[in-house]
Amino acid sequence: MSIIERLDVDPIMTAAAAAAPAAAAATADTRAGWLGAVAGALDACADELVAIADRETHLGSDRLSGELVRTTNQLRFFGRVAVEGSYLEVCIDHADPSAVPPRPDLRRMLRPLGPVAVFAASNFPFAFSVAGGDTASALSVGCPVVVKAHPGHPDLSRRVADITAAALTEAGAPDGVFGMVEGFESGPALVTHPATSAVAFTGSTAGGRALFDLAVGRPDPIPFHGELGSVNPVVVLPAADAARGGELADGLAASMLSGVGQFCTKPGVVFVPRRSKVESSIRVAGPLPTMLTPLIEAAFERGVADLISTPGVEVICGDPGGPLVLAADDVTVIRHPGLLRTEVFGPVTLLVRYSGDGLSEALGLLEGSLTATMHAEPSDPVEAVIARLEPLAGRLLFDGWPTGVAVAWSQHHGGPWPASTSPFTSVGATAVRRFLRPVVYQSAPDALLPPALQEHNPWGIPRRVDGRIDLGPRMAG
């Protein structure tokens, strides 16, 4: 389990490839043990890790302590996903010579792809970084992981990698099942290395698109699961604005300022009626808090300048150089649709004042996002808005705010392009599906089948047998 800083990623990827057969063959209980060991080791070093993270990211010890707990809970969660077993999607159809055409014995399941390259994110130094959800979900299904560390928190990345590697070794995981590389050039090298079987990326649209093109341009294209840009549109309908505009303004301000606006789910575009209570009530002020990196801060300043320079965009509240709320009418955004499609990472949001058919036309110009949100009262015309928003996002919210992504079986964190490059999620139980492929065994002797497909179901997992769900001994008990 290696950590390297040089450009040559070959040794670490070769070690990951060598570990892949043993990782794939390990039982679910064994893999859950690996993840539990990492979680326990990180918990034991919590004070040290939070201090390093705060020094490098300026996110505050309270926020970071909570994020570390989320991260270790997530590791254990994916261990439970592995043990429960339904993620394997086992289907068994026994032979039926009388079928038309005759059916042989067919047994289908998902199998691990092999070594996965994980690109850590800047804004969640624990939960989307070295031992975050991508790493946990890949390891849980038997895929070795090589992490590309984010330069925004290098000391934290190295320390978490050391702890993770040591915990995996202590738990008996095969050598090479986890590693980390650093440096800009190591990213493309990971994506194009012959041993890499899939990539998980969280970051900018430009960076993700460049790596995505490398992944699909290989002689042997590989899956690239990228979470990229998202404006996360919010629609406030007239009755909701009239009934609780002040409350909604407070909620919007809190959501857009969370993490200094450096959440992938920040509400970036909010549609409000003309002469909205939300607009008249919202307040943000103060200087710009320290952002994650100087490069991110510079990009934020450029993004705000571009928005403000667009004719028809005005500043509603906030101080120059600090958090801002901007506004434009629907005619302006229809004339300048880039206002609706450009994520500015940081504490700024754009209110779009609508009336008549302007809302529907403006919504039709939006691109894919991770989330879309609607605030409505029973008297509001919600069906038409839902019909517009549902195709745009992976998560549709009603009377809430998009920041905050629960780790759960039912969660989906992804969306149509440019929110993500694949239909799969990076949060929740089905995140494991990114690193698996279906294999069918036809007329195979029972002794040669993987345990999940054997007739007596030795792992006791849920399976579909001859078209009917069989929960298996674990679930049935």
C-alpha positions as CSV (number, residue, x, y, z in Angstrom):
1,M,0.0,0.0,0.0
2,S,2.1,2.8,-1.4
3,I,2.2,6.5,-1.5
4,I,4.3,8.2,-4.2
5,E,5.0,11.8,-5.3
6,R,6.8,11.2,-8.6
7,L,5.3,11.1,-12.0
8,D,5.8,7.4,-12.6
9,V,2.5,5.9,-11.6
10,D,3.4,2.5,-13.1
11,P,4.7,0.8,-9.9
12,I,1.6,1.7,-7.8
13,M,-0.8,0.7,-10.6
14,T,1.1,-2.5,-11.1
15,A,0.7,-3.3,-7.4
16,A,-3.0,-2.5,-7.6
17,A,-3.4,-4.8,-10.6
18,A,-1.6,-7.6,-8.7
19,A,-3.9,-7.1,-5.7
20,A,-7.1,-7.1,-7.8
21,P,-7.7,-10.9,-7.9
22,A,-7.4,-11.3,-4.1
23,A,-9.5,-8.2,-3.5
24,A,-12.2,-9.6,-5.8
25,A,-12.1,-13.1,-4.2
26,A,-12.4,-11.7,-0.6
27,T,-15.7,-12.4,1.1
28,A,-18.0,-9.5,1.8
29,D,-17.5,-9.9,5.5
30,T,-13.7,-9.6,4.9
31,R,-14.1,-6.5,2.9
32,A,-16.4,-5.0,5.5
33,G,-13.7,-5.7,8.0
34,W,-11.2,-3.8,6.0
35,L,-13.4,-0.7,5.9
36,G,-14.3,-1.0,9.5
37,A,-10.6,-1.1,10.4
38,V,-9.9,2.1,8.4
39,A,-12.9,3.8,10.0
40,G,-11.7,2.9,13.5
41,A,-8.2,4.1,12.7
42,L,-9.4,7.5,11.4
43,D,-11.7,7.9,14.4
44,A,-8.8,7.3,16.8
45,C,-6.8,10.1,15.1
46,A,-9.7,12.5,14.9
47,D,-8.3,15.5,16.8
48,E,-5.0,15.3,14.9
49,L,-6.7,15.1,11.5
50,V,-9.2,17.9,12.1
51,A,-6.4,20.2,13.2
52,I,-4.5,19.5,10.0
53,A,-7.6,19.9,7.8
54,D,-8.5,23.2,9.4
55,R,-5.0,24.6,8.9
56,E,-5.1,23.7,5.2
57,T,-8.8,24.4,4.3
58,H,-10.0,27.0,6.8
59,L,-13.3,25.3,7.1
60,G,-13.5,25.3,10.9
61,S,-13.1,22.5,13.4
62,D,-16.9,22.1,14.0
63,R,-17.6,21.5,10.3
64,L,-14.6,19.3,9.8
65,S,-15.3,17.2,12.9
66,G,-18.7,16.5,11.6
67,E,-17.4,15.7,8.1
68,L,-14.9,13.2,9.6
69,V,-17.7,11.4,11.4
70,R,-19.7,11.3,8.2
71,T,-16.6,9.8,6.5
72,T,-16.1,7.0,9.0
73,N,-19.8,6.3,9.1
74,Q,-19.7,6.1,5.3
75,L,-16.9,3.5,5.4
76,R,-18.9,1.3,7.7
77,F,-22.0,1.9,5.6
78,F,-20.4,0.5,2.5
79,G,-19.2,-2.5,4.5
80,R,-22.9,-3.2,5.3
81,V,-23.8,-2.7,1.7
82,A,-21.3,-5.4,0.7
83,V,-22.5,-7.8,3.3
84,E,-26.2,-7.3,2.5
85,G,-25.4,-8.5,-1.0
86,S,-28.2,-7.1,-3.2
87,Y,-25.8,-4.9,-4.9
88,L,-24.6,-8.0,-6.8
89,E,-28.0,-8.1,-8.7
90,V,-27.9,-11.9,-8.7
91,C,-30.4,-13.4,-11.2
92,I,-30.8,-17.1,-11.7
93,D,-32.9,-18.8,-14.4
94,H,-32.9,-22.5,-14.3
95,A,-32.8,-24.5,-17.5
96,D,-36.1,-24.9,-19.2
97,P,-36.0,-27.1,-22.4
98,S,-39.7,-26.4,-23.0
99,A,-39.2,-22.6,-23.4
100,V,-39.2,-21.1,-26.9
101,P,-36.4,-20.9,-27.6
102,P,-35.1,-23.5,-25.1
103,R,-33.4,-21.9,-22.2
104,P,-30.1,-23.1,-20.7
105,D,-29.2,-22.5,-17.1
106,L,-28.3,-18.8,-16.8
107,R,-26.8,-17.1,-13.8
108,R,-26.0,-13.4,-13.8
109,M,-24.2,-11.2,-11.2
110,L,-22.0,-8.1,-11.1
111,R,-18.2,-8.5,-10.8
112,P,-15.6,-6.0,-9.8
113,L,-13.8,-4.2,-12.7
114,G,-10.4,-4.0,-11.2
115,P,-8.2,-1.1,-10.0
116,V,-10.0,2.3,-9.7
117,A,-8.4,5.7,-9.9
118,V,-10.1,8.2,-7.5
119,F,-9.6,11.9,-7.9
120,A,-10.0,13.7,-4.5
121,A,-12.1,16.8,-4.2
122,S,-11.1,20.2,-2.7
123,N,-14.2,21.1,-0.8
124,F,-14.7,17.9,1.3
125,P,-11.2,17.0,2.5
126,F,-12.5,13.9,4.3
127,A,-15.8,12.8,2.7
128,F,-14.7,13.2,-0.9
129,S,-11.0,12.7,-0.6
130,V,-8.5,10.0,0.2
131,A,-10.8,7.8,2.3
132,G,-14.0,9.2,1.1
133,G,-17.1,7.7,-0.6
134,D,-15.4,6.8,-3.9
135,T,-12.6,4.9,-2.1
136,A,-15.1,3.2,0.3
137,S,-17.5,2.2,-2.4
138,A,-14.7,0.7,-4.6
139,L,-13.0,-1.2,-1.9
140,S,-16.3,-2.5,-0.6
141,V,-16.9,-4.4,-3.9
142,G,-13.3,-5.7,-4.2
143,C,-11.7,-3.0,-6.4
144,P,-8.2,-1.8,-5.5
145,V,-8.0,2.0,-5.3
146,V,-5.3,4.5,-6.2
147,V,-6.1,8.1,-5.1
148,K,-5.0,11.2,-6.8
149,A,-4.6,13.6,-3.9
150,H,-5.9,17.1,-4.2
151,P,-3.3,19.8,-3.8
152,G,-5.5,21.9,-1.6
153,H,-4.9,19.7,1.4
154,P,-1.6,17.8,0.8
155,D,-0.6,17.3,4.5
156,L,-4.0,15.9,5.4
157,S,-4.0,13.7,2.3
158,R,-0.7,12.1,3.2
159,R,-1.7,11.6,6.8
160,V,-5.0,10.0,5.9
161,A,-3.3,7.8,3.3
162,D,-0.8,6.7,5.9
163,I,-3.5,5.8,8.4
164,T,-5.6,4.0,5.7
165,A,-2.7,2.0,4.4
166,A,-1.6,0.9,7.9
167,A,-5.2,-0.1,8.9
168,L,-5.7,-2.1,5.7
169,T,-2.4,-3.9,6.3
170,E,-3.3,-4.7,9.9
171,A,-6.7,-6.0,8.7
172,G,-5.1,-8.4,6.3
173,A,-5.9,-6.7,3.0
174,P,-3.6,-7.6,0.1
175,D,-0.6,-5.4,-0.5
176,G,-1.4,-2.9,-3.3
177,V,-5.1,-2.7,-2.6
178,F,-4.7,1.0,-1.7
179,G,-2.3,3.7,-2.8
180,M,-2.0,7.4,-3.4
181,V,-0.2,9.7,-5.9
182,E,0.3,13.4,-6.0
183,G,1.1,16.0,-8.7
184,F,-0.8,17.4,-11.6
185,E,0.9,15.2,-14.2
186,S,-0.1,12.0,-12.2
187,G,-3.8,12.6,-13.0
188,P,-3.6,12.0,-16.8
189,A,-1.1,9.2,-16.2
190,L,-3.6,7.4,-13.9
191,V,-6.4,7.7,-16.4
192,T,-4.3,6.4,-19.3
193,H,-2.5,3.6,-17.4
194,P,-3.4,0.2,-18.8
195,A,-4.2,-1.2,-15.4
196,T,-6.8,1.4,-14.6
197,S,-10.3,0.0,-15.1
198,A,-12.5,3.0,-14.1
199,V,-12.1,6.5,-12.8
200,A,-14.1,8.5,-10.2
201,F,-13.7,12.2,-10.3
202,T,-15.1,15.2,-8.4
203,G,-14.1,18.7,-9.6
204,S,-14.5,21.3,-12.3
205,T,-16.2,20.9,-15.6
206,A,-13.1,21.8,-17.5
207,G,-10.8,19.5,-15.6
208,G,-13.3,16.6,-15.6
209,R,-14.0,17.0,-19.3
210,A,-10.3,16.8,-20.1
211,L,-9.8,13.6,-18.1
212,F,-13.1,12.2,-19.5
213,D,-11.8,12.7,-23.0
214,L,-8.6,10.8,-22.1
215,A,-10.6,7.9,-20.6
216,V,-12.8,7.4,-23.6
217,G,-9.9,8.1,-26.0
218,R,-7.8,5.2,-24.8
219,P,-7.2,2.2,-27.1
220,D,-9.4,0.4,-24.5
221,P,-11.9,3.1,-23.3
222,I,-12.8,2.9,-19.6
223,P,-15.7,4.3,-17.6
224,F,-15.2,7.8,-16.3
225,H,-17.6,8.7,-13.5
226,G,-17.2,12.5,-13.1
227,E,-19.2,14.9,-10.9
228,L,-18.7,18.2,-12.5
229,G,-20.5,21.6,-12.6
230,S,-23.9,22.3,-11.2
231,V,-26.0,25.5,-10.7
232,N,-28.8,23.7,-8.8
233,P,-31.8,25.8,-9.8
234,V,-34.4,26.7,-7.2
235,V,-38.0,27.9,-8.2
236,V,-40.0,29.9,-5.7
237,L,-43.6,29.9,-6.8
238,P,-45.9,33.0,-6.1
239,A,-48.0,31.6,-3.2
240,A,-44.9,30.3,-1.5
241,D,-43.2,33.7,-1.8
242,A,-46.2,35.5,-0.5
243,A,-46.7,33.1,2.5
244,R,-43.1,32.7,3.6
245,G,-40.8,34.8,1.5
246,G,-38.8,36.0,4.6
247,E,-38.2,32.5,5.8
248,L,-37.2,31.4,2.4
249,A,-34.7,34.3,2.1
250,D,-33.1,33.2,5.4
251,G,-32.9,29.6,4.2
252,L,-31.4,30.7,0.8
253,A,-28.8,32.8,2.5
254,A,-27.8,30.0,4.9
255,S,-27.6,27.5,2.0
256,M,-25.6,29.6,-0.4
257,L,-23.1,30.6,2.4
258,S,-22.5,27.0,3.7
259,G,-18.9,26.1,3.4
260,V,-18.3,29.6,2.0
261,G,-20.4,28.7,-1.0
262,Q,-18.0,25.9,-1.9
263,F,-20.6,23.1,-2.0
264,C,-21.4,21.3,-5.3
265,T,-25.0,21.6,-4.3
266,K,-25.0,25.4,-3.6
267,P,-28.2,27.0,-5.0
268,G,-26.7,29.1,-7.8
269,V,-29.8,30.3,-9.7
270,V,-33.1,31.1,-7.9
271,F,-36.2,32.0,-9.8
272,V,-38.5,34.3,-7.8
273,P,-41.6,36.3,-8.8
274,R,-41.2,39.9,-9.7
275,R,-41.4,42.1,-6.5
276,S,-40.6,39.0,-4.5
277,K,-40.5,38.9,-0.7
278,V,-37.4,36.7,-1.0
279,E,-35.6,39.4,-2.9
280,S,-36.6,42.2,-0.5
281,S,-35.8,40.1,2.6
282,I,-32.5,38.4,1.7
283,R,-29.3,39.7,3.5
284,V,-25.7,38.8,3.1
285,A,-22.8,40.9,4.1
286,G,-19.2,41.0,5.3
287,P,-15.8,40.3,3.7
288,L,-15.1,37.2,1.8
289,P,-14.0,34.4,4.2
290,T,-10.8,32.5,3.3
291,M,-11.6,30.1,0.5
292,L,-10.1,26.6,0.0
293,T,-7.2,27.7,-2.2
294,P,-5.9,30.9,-3.8
295,L,-6.8,29.5,-7.2
296,I,-10.4,28.9,-6.2
297,E,-10.7,32.4,-4.7
298,A,-9.3,33.9,-7.9
299,A,-11.7,31.9,-10.0
300,F,-14.6,33.1,-7.8
301,E,-13.6,36.7,-8.3
302,R,-13.4,36.2,-12.1
303,G,-16.8,34.5,-12.1
304,V,-18.5,37.2,-10.1
305,A,-16.9,39.9,-12.4
306,D,-18.3,38.1,-15.4
307,L,-21.8,37.9,-14.0
308,I,-21.8,41.6,-12.9
309,S,-20.5,42.7,-16.3
310,T,-23.5,41.2,-18.1
311,P,-26.0,44.0,-19.0
312,G,-29.1,43.7,-16.8
313,V,-27.4,42.0,-13.9
314,E,-27.4,44.0,-10.6
315,V,-26.1,43.6,-7.1
316,I,-29.0,43.2,-4.6
317,C,-27.0,42.8,-1.4
318,G,-23.5,42.1,-0.2
319,D,-20.2,43.9,-0.2
320,P,-17.7,44.2,-3.1
321,G,-15.2,41.4,-2.7
322,G,-17.5,39.4,-0.4
323,P,-20.6,37.2,-0.6
324,L,-23.1,38.6,-3.0
325,V,-26.7,38.2,-4.2
326,L,-27.3,39.3,-7.7
327,A,-30.5,39.7,-9.7
328,A,-31.7,39.9,-13.3
329,D,-35.1,39.6,-15.0
330,D,-36.2,36.7,-17.1
331,V,-35.8,38.7,-20.3
332,T,-32.1,39.2,-19.4
333,V,-31.3,35.6,-18.8
334,I,-33.2,34.5,-21.9
335,R,-31.0,36.9,-23.9
336,H,-27.9,35.7,-22.0
337,P,-28.4,32.0,-21.3
338,G,-24.9,31.6,-20.0
339,L,-26.1,33.2,-16.8
340,L,-28.1,30.1,-16.2
341,R,-25.4,27.6,-17.1
342,T,-22.2,28.8,-15.5
343,E,-21.4,27.6,-12.0
344,V,-19.5,30.2,-9.9
345,F,-17.9,28.2,-7.1
346,G,-18.3,30.4,-4.0
347,P,-20.8,32.6,-2.0
348,V,-22.8,34.1,-4.8
349,T,-26.3,33.4,-6.2
350,L,-28.4,34.9,-8.9
351,L,-32.1,35.7,-8.5
352,V,-34.1,35.6,-11.7
353,R,-37.3,37.7,-11.6
354,Y,-40.0,36.0,-13.6
355,S,-43.5,36.8,-14.8
356,G,-45.9,35.2,-17.2
357,D,-44.3,32.7,-19.5
358,G,-40.8,33.9,-18.7
359,L,-40.3,31.2,-16.1
360,S,-41.1,28.3,-18.4
361,E,-38.9,29.8,-21.1
362,A,-36.0,30.4,-18.8
363,L,-36.2,26.9,-17.2
364,G,-36.0,25.5,-20.7
365,L,-32.5,27.0,-21.1
366,L,-31.1,25.3,-18.1
367,E,-28.6,22.4,-18.4
368,G,-28.2,19.4,-16.1
369,S,-27.6,19.8,-12.4
370,L,-27.2,17.6,-9.4
371,T,-30.3,19.1,-7.8
372,A,-33.4,21.1,-8.6
373,T,-35.7,22.6,-5.9
374,M,-39.2,23.9,-5.8
375,H,-40.9,25.9,-3.0
376,A,-44.7,25.9,-3.4
377,E,-48.0,26.2,-1.7
378,P,-51.1,24.0,-2.5
379,S,-52.5,26.8,-4.7
380,D,-49.3,27.1,-6.8
381,P,-49.3,25.5,-10.3
382,V,-46.6,22.9,-9.5
383,E,-47.2,20.2,-12.2
384,A,-45.8,22.3,-15.0
385,V,-42.7,23.3,-13.0
386,I,-42.1,19.7,-11.9
387,A,-42.3,18.6,-15.6
388,R,-39.6,21.2,-16.4
389,L,-37.3,20.4,-13.4
390,E,-37.4,16.6,-13.2
391,P,-35.4,16.0,-16.4
392,L,-32.7,18.4,-15.3
393,A,-31.5,16.8,-12.1
394,G,-30.7,13.7,-10.2
395,R,-32.4,14.9,-7.0
396,L,-35.7,16.9,-6.9
397,L,-36.4,18.7,-3.7
398,F,-39.6,20.1,-2.4
399,D,-39.6,22.9,0.2
400,G,-36.0,22.4,1.2
401,W,-32.5,23.5,0.3
402,P,-30.0,21.3,-1.7
403,T,-26.9,21.7,0.5
404,G,-26.5,18.5,2.6
405,V,-26.3,15.1,0.9
406,A,-27.4,12.2,3.1
407,V,-25.6,8.9,2.8
408,A,-28.4,6.4,2.3
409,W,-29.6,3.5,0.1
410,S,-32.0,5.8,-1.8
411,Q,-29.6,8.7,-2.4
412,H,-28.6,9.8,-5.8
413,H,-25.8,12.4,-6.3
414,G,-25.5,12.9,-10.0
415,G,-27.4,14.4,-12.9
416,P,-27.5,15.0,-16.7
417,W,-24.4,16.7,-18.3
418,P,-22.6,18.8,-17.1
419,A,-23.5,17.7,-13.6
420,S,-22.0,14.3,-14.2
421,T,-20.7,12.1,-17.0
422,S,-22.5,8.9,-16.2
423,P,-26.0,7.9,-14.9
424,F,-24.6,6.6,-11.6
425,T,-24.4,8.2,-8.2
426,S,-21.3,9.2,-6.2
427,V,-23.2,9.1,-2.8
428,G,-25.3,6.3,-1.4
429,A,-25.4,2.5,-1.7
430,T,-25.6,2.3,-5.5
431,A,-22.3,4.2,-5.8
432,V,-20.8,0.8,-6.0
433,R,-22.4,0.2,-9.3
434,R,-19.8,2.4,-11.0
435,F,-17.1,-0.2,-10.4
436,L,-18.9,-3.4,-11.4
437,R,-19.8,-5.2,-14.7
438,P,-22.4,-7.9,-15.4
439,V,-21.2,-11.5,-16.1
440,V,-23.5,-14.4,-17.1
441,Y,-22.5,-18.0,-16.4
442,Q,-24.2,-20.4,-18.7
443,S,-24.6,-24.1,-17.9
444,A,-21.7,-23.8,-15.4
445,P,-21.1,-26.7,-12.9
446,D,-22.1,-25.5,-9.5
447,A,-18.7,-26.1,-8.0
448,L,-17.2,-23.6,-10.5
449,L,-19.6,-20.8,-9.9
450,P,-18.9,-17.9,-7.6
451,P,-20.5,-18.4,-4.2
452,A,-23.2,-15.8,-4.9
453,L,-24.4,-17.9,-7.8
454,Q,-24.2,-21.4,-6.3
455,E,-27.5,-23.2,-5.9
456,H,-27.5,-23.4,-2.1
457,N,-26.7,-19.6,-1.7
458,P,-23.8,-20.0,0.8
459,W,-23.7,-16.2,1.4
460,G,-27.4,-16.0,2.1
461,I,-27.9,-12.9,0.0
462,P,-31.1,-11.7,-1.9
463,R,-31.4,-13.2,-5.4
464,R,-33.9,-13.3,-8.2
465,V,-34.6,-16.9,-9.0
466,D,-36.8,-17.9,-11.9
467,G,-38.3,-14.4,-11.9
468,R,-39.1,-14.3,-8.2
469,I,-37.2,-12.4,-5.4
470,D,-35.7,-14.8,-2.9
471,L,-34.5,-12.7,0.1
472,G,-32.1,-15.4,1.2
473,P,-31.4,-16.6,4.8
474,R,-29.8,-13.3,6.0
475,M,-32.8,-11.1,5.0
476,A,-35.5,-13.6,5.7
477,G,-34.2,-14.2,9.2
